[in-house]
Amino acid sequence: MANDGQLLVRLCCLLSNTELRLSAADCLLAVVGRKGPTKERAPLLILLSADAISSMLQAAQFASSSDNEQSYAFLKRLSEVLAGLGAQLCALYGREETVSRPDALPIYLQVSY
């Protein structure tokens, strides 16, 4: 989470690369599935920023236009990332003083739809 979560930001950027998107989604899934004290998980919510959610939305839209097994696997993994992100938000919102309603929550809900 050093440098304002630049690793997570870069992983979101890699979602648009057709060769690396599945690996990037795997990494994001490992990160959002992290357990532990809520204070240590709060920085994960950087993935609910408008830029990160928009990257995920664009990657999902691009992948859904392709009809192949790799695109399906990516969309499945990205769905798991989004579900894990929602679980993290539910676990942290209201329990940690530093966690407030994300500004990009409506975009997240649109992606999840």
C-alpha positions as CSV (number, residue, x, y, z in Angstrom):
1,M,0.0,0.0,0.0
2,A,3.1,2.2,-0.2
3,N,3.0,5.3,-2.4
4,D,-0.8,5.7,-2.1
5,G,-1.5,2.2,-3.4
6,Q,0.3,2.6,-6.7
7,L,0.5,-1.1,-7.1
8,L,-3.3,-1.4,-7.1
9,V,-3.6,1.5,-9.5
10,R,-1.1,-0.1,-11.9
11,L,-2.9,-3.4,-11.7
12,C,-6.1,-1.7,-12.7
13,C,-4.3,-0.2,-15.7
14,L,-3.2,-3.6,-16.7
15,L,-6.8,-4.8,-17.0
16,S,-6.9,-3.1,-20.4
17,N,-4.0,-5.1,-21.7
18,T,-5.4,-8.2,-23.3
19,E,-2.3,-10.3,-22.6
20,L,-2.0,-9.3,-19.0
21,R,-5.6,-8.7,-17.9
22,L,-6.2,-12.2,-16.5
23,S,-3.0,-12.1,-14.5
24,A,-3.8,-8.6,-13.2
25,A,-7.3,-9.7,-12.2
26,D,-5.7,-12.7,-10.4
27,C,-3.5,-10.3,-8.4
28,L,-6.4,-8.0,-7.6
29,L,-8.4,-11.0,-6.4
30,A,-5.6,-12.1,-4.1
31,V,-5.4,-8.5,-2.7
32,V,-9.1,-8.0,-2.1
33,G,-9.5,-11.4,-0.6
34,R,-7.1,-10.5,2.1
35,K,-8.1,-11.1,5.7
36,G,-6.7,-9.5,8.8
37,P,-7.3,-6.5,11.0
38,T,-9.7,-4.0,9.5
39,K,-7.1,-1.2,9.9
40,E,-4.8,-3.0,7.6
41,R,-7.5,-3.6,5.0
42,A,-8.8,-0.1,4.8
43,P,-6.3,1.0,2.1
44,L,-7.8,-1.6,-0.2
45,L,-10.7,0.8,-0.7
46,I,-8.5,2.8,-3.1
47,L,-10.0,0.3,-5.6
48,L,-13.3,2.1,-5.1
49,S,-11.9,5.3,-6.6
50,A,-13.5,6.6,-9.8
51,D,-10.4,5.9,-11.8
52,A,-10.0,2.3,-10.6
53,I,-13.7,1.5,-11.0
54,S,-13.7,3.1,-14.5
55,S,-10.7,1.0,-15.5
56,M,-12.6,-2.1,-14.4
57,L,-15.8,-1.1,-16.2
58,Q,-13.9,-0.4,-19.4
59,A,-12.0,-3.7,-19.2
60,A,-15.3,-5.6,-18.6
61,Q,-17.0,-3.8,-21.6
62,F,-14.1,-4.6,-23.9
63,A,-13.9,-8.3,-22.7
64,S,-17.6,-8.7,-23.1
65,S,-17.4,-7.8,-26.8
66,S,-15.1,-10.8,-27.4
67,D,-16.6,-14.3,-27.5
68,N,-13.7,-16.6,-26.4
69,E,-12.7,-18.6,-23.4
70,Q,-10.0,-16.2,-22.2
71,S,-12.5,-13.3,-22.1
72,Y,-15.0,-15.4,-20.2
73,A,-12.3,-16.4,-17.7
74,F,-11.3,-12.7,-17.3
75,L,-14.9,-11.6,-16.8
76,K,-15.4,-14.3,-14.2
77,R,-12.3,-13.3,-12.3
78,L,-13.2,-9.6,-12.5
79,S,-16.6,-10.4,-11.1
80,E,-14.9,-12.2,-8.2
81,V,-12.7,-9.1,-7.7
82,L,-15.8,-6.8,-7.6
83,A,-17.6,-9.2,-5.2
84,G,-14.5,-9.3,-2.9
85,L,-14.3,-5.5,-3.0
86,G,-17.9,-5.3,-2.0
87,A,-17.2,-7.7,0.9
88,Q,-14.3,-5.5,2.0
89,L,-16.5,-2.4,1.9
90,C,-19.1,-4.1,4.0
91,A,-16.6,-5.3,6.5
92,L,-15.0,-1.8,6.8
93,Y,-17.8,0.7,6.4
94,G,-19.0,1.8,9.8
95,R,-16.4,-0.1,11.7
96,E,-13.4,2.0,10.9
97,E,-13.5,5.7,11.5
98,T,-11.4,6.5,8.5
99,V,-13.7,4.6,6.1
100,S,-16.5,6.7,4.6
101,R,-18.9,6.2,1.8
102,P,-16.8,6.0,-1.4
103,D,-17.6,8.7,-3.9
104,A,-17.5,6.2,-6.7
105,L,-20.1,3.9,-5.1
106,P,-22.7,4.6,-7.8
107,I,-20.1,3.6,-10.5
108,Y,-19.2,0.5,-8.5
109,L,-22.9,-0.5,-8.4
110,Q,-23.2,0.1,-12.1
111,V,-20.2,-2.2,-12.8
112,S,-21.7,-4.8,-10.5
113,Y,-25.0,-4.7,-12.3
